[in-house]
Amino acid sequence: MLSNAALQWVPGHTALFPGWIDALPEGGVLAFQVPGNFGAPSHTLLGELRATPRWSGLITDVQVPAVHEPGDYLRRLADLGCAVDVWETTYHQLLTGTGRSPGGPVLDWMLGTGLRPALAALTDPADRERFLDEYGALLEQAYPATPHGTVLPYRRIFVVATKVATGSGSPGTAA
């Protein structure tokens, strides 16, 4: 089983692990990666802006993606009898171009990802534009342009869990 940048949109996705692991044959693999950047300014500023009095009444019931920390994924899958390899990395994307102003290329990046649920909730085009202007101004402060472009650090969490053959001993140990 493989998932690439999708589980963050599945509420309670870790509760699905037991069924998925049960469905795997011995030696089968569950592999996934999820973004781990929800503590980054691109996401925290978005949450703070949505919560302001100006926007909280208009942007309601918006699904906020959620992931767990790498150690939590490791523990949960090891508890299910898997041999687990979990790691994370932070990519430093160099975004070039001016993008939409304000907000530049980071706002353009967010338009295709985490910003979509909030924008879907804003049905008035004028409200949508005001929200983008406010959010863009916050992004410009958090991610200033450099002579080479705008750097966007982007953390990713990777998990590979292999269902251990029955009777082969504990995960990660020889039988």
Secondary structure, 3 states (H helix, E strand, C coil): CEEECCHHHCCCHHHHHHHHHHHCCCCCEEEEEEECCCCCHHHHHHHHHHCCHHHHCCCCCCCCCCCCCHHHHHHHHHHCCEEEEEEEEEEEEEECCCCECCCHHHHHHHHCCCCHHHHHHCCCHHHHHHHHHHHHHHHHHHCCCECCEEEEEEEEEEEEEEECCCCCCCCCCCC
